[in-house]
Amino acid sequence: MNLEDHAGDIVRKARAMSHVSANAAAAAARLSKEDLAAFEASGLGGQRINFNVLAPLVGLDARKLERIANGWLPATKDTDQWRELRMITTAGEGMTVNCFLIWDAETRTAALFDTGMDAHPVLELIAAKQLTLQHVFITHSHWDHVDALPKLRRAFPDLQLHNSSKKAPAAQRNQPGRMIPLGGLQIASRETPGHADDGATYIISDWPNNAPQVAVVGDTIFAGSIGNGNGHWELAKQKVRDEILSLPRETLICPGHGPLTSVAEERANNPFFEF
């Protein structure tokens, strides 16, 4: 699976975050304004760019940015150690989006993190594994992450919804510090606004065989990048650093778009952060 953001996307986001003009960025990169625009649109042509000057100008780590421009990807994850975890990717409107299903092997109860754009593959997997969907945890309310929710609620009228929207009924709102059990698994939430006002990250722990904990992060962070700050870039970065990259290094990161990654890989390779 390709990265959600190529190197050009990362530079474009970083310019918005740092309020750097295209003219200033092009001069630092030793490109024409037109060539910079082409790079930001495609991610191609990075070998001609002076990352050592451009990256610090827009608040990025030059070595990490160049690594991504040269094709870095996170290591392929062997999800067998989390036996009751599945990533489901659905497509529509020219994009793909991930949701994540977990379940307890003994009780056969399941929880879904976001819904994606199509309920069918979720319902198909639930039926194949003979599960009962008990919880839906929403990382944020952007349409591509919740589009399949009505069909899932019709299929499972008693499922419990969890989110961080201030408009949600009190019974549905996440409470940081609260642990929600799913059989032997434990689910906690952390507030991660920035990309969205109601952004939340869910930490799943107590996996069988001592598998590392899992963080379902929505669009807060991607492999090698972060979600659009939508005018709240510094808050978005702060929440990633404080609530996600502070987790144990072996923590599996499950983003809403693009491939699985880990805390260790993001600390080492995400150009928005220096450690």
C-alpha positions in Angstrom: 0.0 0.0 0.0 1.3 3.4 -1.0 1.7 6.3 1.5 -1.3 8.5 1.9 1.0 11.5 1.3 3.9 11.6 -1.1 6.8 14.0 -0.5 5.0 16.8 -2.5 1.9 16.5 -0.3 4.1 16.8 2.8 5.8 20.0 1.5 2.5 21.5 0.6 1.1 20.8 4.1 4.2 22.1 5.7 4.1 25.3 3.8 0.5 25.8 4.9 1.5 25.1 8.5 4.5 27.5 8.4 2.8 30.2 6.2 5.6 30.0 3.7 4.8 31.3 0.2 5.3 29.3 -2.9 7.8 31.8 -4.2 9.9 31.5 -1.0 9.7 27.7 -1.0 10.7 27.5 -4.7 13.7 29.7 -4.1 14.8 27.6 -1.2 14.4 24.4 -3.2 16.2 25.9 -6.2 13.2 25.4 -8.4 10.9 27.6 -10.5 7.5 28.2 -9.0 6.0 26.0 -11.7 8.3 23.1 -10.9 7.5 23.4 -7.2 3.8 23.2 -8.0 4.4 20.1 -10.1 6.4 18.5 -7.3 3.7 19.3 -4.7 1.1 17.8 -7.0 2.9 14.6 -8.0 5.8 14.0 -5.5 8.1 13.4 -8.5 11.4 15.1 -9.2 12.6 15.2 -5.7 16.2 14.5 -6.8 16.4 18.0 -8.1 15.3 19.7 -4.8 17.6 21.2 -2.2 15.9 19.6 0.8 18.6 20.9 3.1 17.3 24.4 2.7 13.6 23.8 1.9 12.8 21.5 4.7 13.9 23.7 7.7 12.2 26.7 6.0 8.8 24.9 6.2 9.4 23.1 9.5 10.4 19.7 8.3 13.3 17.4 8.9 15.4 17.3 5.7 16.8 13.8 6.1 13.4 12.3 6.7 11.7 14.2 3.9 14.4 13.1 1.4 14.0 9.5 2.6 10.3 9.7 1.8 11.0 11.3 -1.6 13.3 8.4 -2.3 10.5 5.8 -1.7 10.5 5.1 2.1 7.6 2.9 3.3 6.9 1.5 6.8 7.8 -2.2 7.2 5.0 -4.6 6.2 3.3 -5.6 9.4 2.7 -9.3 10.4 -0.8 -8.8 11.9 -0.9 -12.5 13.0 0.3 -11.4 16.4 -2.9 -9.5 16.8 -5.0 -12.4 15.7 -8.4 -10.7 16.2 -7.6 -7.5 14.3 -8.5 -6.8 10.7 -8.0 -3.7 8.5 -10.9 -3.2 6.0 -10.3 -0.7 3.2 -13.2 0.7 1.2 -13.1 3.0 -1.8 -15.3 5.8 -3.2 -15.1 9.4 -4.4 -11.6 8.8 -5.7 -10.1 7.8 -2.4 -9.7 4.8 -0.1 -10.3 4.8 3.7 -9.4 2.3 6.4 -11.6 1.0 9.2 -10.6 -1.6 11.8 -12.4 -4.5 13.3 -11.3 -6.2 16.5 -13.0 -9.0 18.5 -12.6 -11.2 21.6 -12.0 -14.8 20.6 -14.0 -16.2 23.5 -17.1 -14.0 23.7 -17.2 -13.4 19.9 -18.1 -9.8 20.6 -16.6 -7.2 18.2 -15.8 -3.5 18.0 -15.4 -1.4 14.9 -13.2 1.7 14.6 -14.7 4.0 12.0 -17.0 2.5 9.4 -15.5 3.4 6.0 -17.7 4.1 3.0 -19.2 0.6 2.5 -20.8 -1.6 5.2 -20.8 -4.7 3.0 -17.2 -5.9 3.7 -17.6 -5.2 7.4 -20.8 -7.2 7.6 -19.3 -10.0 5.5 -16.4 -10.4 7.9 -18.6 -10.2 10.9 -20.8 -13.0 9.5 -17.8 -15.1 8.5 -16.3 -14.9 12.0 -19.7 -15.4 13.7 -19.4 -12.2 15.6 -21.7 -9.7 17.3 -20.9 -6.1 16.7 -21.1 -4.4 20.1 -19.3 -1.1 19.7 -18.5 1.4 17.0 -15.7 3.9 17.9 -15.5 7.0 15.7 -12.1 8.7 15.3 -13.7 11.8 13.8 -16.9 12.6 12.0 -15.6 13.4 8.4 -18.0 11.6 6.0 -15.6 9.0 4.6 -15.1 7.6 8.2 -18.8 7.3 9.1 -20.6 6.8 5.8 -21.5 3.2 6.5 -22.8 3.8 10.1 -26.6 3.8 9.2 -26.4 0.4 7.7 -24.4 -1.0 10.5 -26.9 0.4 13.1 -29.7 -1.2 11.2 -27.9 -4.5 11.3 -27.0 -4.2 15.0 -29.7 -2.0 16.6 -28.1 -2.4 20.1 -24.6 -1.4 19.2 -22.9 1.3 21.4 -21.5 4.4 19.7 -18.4 6.2 21.0 -17.1 9.5 19.8 -15.7 12.9 21.0 -18.2 15.2 19.4 -19.5 17.8 21.8 -22.8 17.5 20.1 -23.2 13.8 20.9 -25.4 12.6 23.8 -23.4 12.3 27.0 -23.7 8.5 27.0 -21.8 8.4 23.6 -19.0 10.8 24.4 -15.5 9.5 25.1 -14.2 9.9 28.6 -10.4 10.0 28.7 -9.1 7.6 31.3 -12.1 5.3 31.1 -11.4 1.7 30.0 -14.0 -0.1 28.0 -13.7 -3.9 28.0 -14.3 -6.1 25.0 -13.9 -9.6 26.5 -10.3 -9.7 27.6 -9.3 -6.6 25.6 -9.3 -3.0 27.0 -10.1 0.1 25.0 -9.2 3.7 26.1 -9.6 7.0 24.3 -7.3 10.1 24.0 -8.4 13.4 22.7 -6.6 14.3 19.4 -8.2 17.3 17.8 -6.5 19.3 15.1 -7.5 17.7 11.9 -11.0 17.6 13.2 -12.5 19.2 16.3 -13.8 15.8 17.5 -10.6 13.9 16.8 -10.0 10.9 19.0 -7.4 8.2 19.2 -8.2 4.7 20.6 -5.7 2.6 22.4 -6.4 -1.2 22.5 -4.4 -3.2 25.0 -4.3 -6.6 26.8 -3.9 -8.5 23.6 -3.4 -12.3 23.9 0.2 -13.5 23.8 1.4 -10.0 25.0 1.1 -8.5 21.5 1.9 -4.7 21.6 -0.9 -2.3 22.1 -2.7 -0.8 19.1 -3.5 2.9 18.4 -6.3 3.6 16.0 -5.7 7.2 15.0 -8.0 8.2 12.2 -6.5 11.1 10.2 -4.4 12.5 13.1 -1.2 10.9 11.7 -0.4 8.9 8.6 2.8 6.9 7.8 5.3 9.6 7.2 2.9 12.5 7.5 0.0 14.1 9.4 -3.6 14.9 8.5 -4.6 18.3 7.2 -4.5 20.8 10.2 -7.5 22.7 8.8 -6.2 25.9 10.4 -5.1 24.2 13.6 -1.7 22.9 12.6 0.2 23.5 15.8 -2.6 21.8 17.8 -2.6 18.9 15.4 1.2 18.4 15.8 1.1 18.8 19.5 -1.6 16.1 19.9 0.4 13.7 17.7 3.5 14.2 19.7 1.9 14.2 23.2 -0.8 11.5 22.7 0.5 9.2 20.0 4.3 9.4 19.6 4.7 9.2 23.4 3.3 5.7 23.4 5.6 2.7 23.6 7.8 2.4 20.5 6.4 -1.0 19.5 2.8 0.3 19.4 1.0 -0.5 16.1 -0.5 2.7 14.5 -3.6 2.1 12.5 -4.3 5.3 10.4 -7.5 6.1 8.5 -5.6 6.2 5.2 -2.5 4.5 3.9 -0.4 1.7 5.4 0.0 0.5 9.0 3.0 1.9 10.8 4.4 2.1 14.3 5.5 4.6 16.9 9.1 3.7 16.4 8.9 4.1 12.6 7.2 7.5 12.9 9.6 8.8 15.4 12.5 7.8 13.0 10.9 8.8 9.7 8.1 11.3 10.0 9.5 14.6 8.8 7.1 16.7 10.8 8.8 15.6 14.1 12.3 15.6 15.5 13.4 13.4 18.3 
